[in-house]
């Protein structure tokens, strides 16, 4: 992921939640990811898609967690995508 996609995500979404960034390599990935999060009781506050300078599409989900690193690891372990990253909240409010 280029720095510009992270910058786009940070600029377009609120800093009060963490952001999950997942490259959409398959159409069904976004639905499966939403279902998984819903099953774990993790709400999605905001959702958007962004395109990077290489033409790749990224799903960006805002999630009310102060630190998203454990969720990123969990999703990778569950096989969602090798190209998944997180941006921790700058300020956190529940």
N, C-alpha and C positions, 0 to 999 in steps of 0.2 A: 504494500500500500504506500502510495506516495504521501509526503507530508501535506500536500494540498487537499487530499480527501479528508484527513484528520482536521485540517483547518476549516474546511467546509462544514464538517459535522459540528465542530465546536462553535462555529459562528451561527449556524442555523438552528441550534437547539439550546435550550436553557441550561445553565450551569448548575442547577439545583438537583440534577439527577445524573446518573452514570449513563454512558452510551455504549451500546453493543453494535459493532460494525462487522457485517458478514458479507463476504463477496457472494453474490447470487450466481452460482455456477449452474444451478438447476432451478426451474420454475417452482417445483414442489417444495424446495427447501424452506421458503418463507412460511408456508402454511404449516409444515412440520415443526419448525422452530416456534411459531406462535402457540401451537398445540402443546408442545413440551413445556413452555414457560407457563401456560395456563394450568397445566396439570401439576406443576410445582407450586402454584399459587403466587407466581411472580407477575404482577401487573405491568402492562406496557402503557406508559403515559403518552408517548408520542411516537410516531413512525414516519419515516421518509425514505426515499431512495435517492442516491447521488451517483453520478457517473464520474469516474476519474479520468485523467488525461490519456489513459491507455484504452478508454472505451469500456472499461469494466463497470458493472453495476453493483452498487453496495446497498444493502438494507441497513438502515440505521434505526435502532430502537432505543428510546429513552426509558430507563428502568429506575425505579426509586430505591436504589442501593447506593451507599456512600462509596463502596469499593466493589468493582465488578470483576476483579481478577479471578476469584474462585469460580464464578459462574462461567467465565470464558474457559477456564480449564475443564470444568465439568462438561461443557458443550463439546469441546474438542474430544474428550474421552468418550463421549456418547456418539462420536462419529459425525457430527453435523457438518463441519467444514474445516479444512486445514488452514483456510484463510479467514480467520476470525480474530478480532481484536476488541479491546475495550478502552474507553476513556473514563476514568474515574471522575466523580462529581467534584467540581471546584468548591461548591458550597452545598450542604445537604440539609434538606427539610423534608420531613415525612408528610 
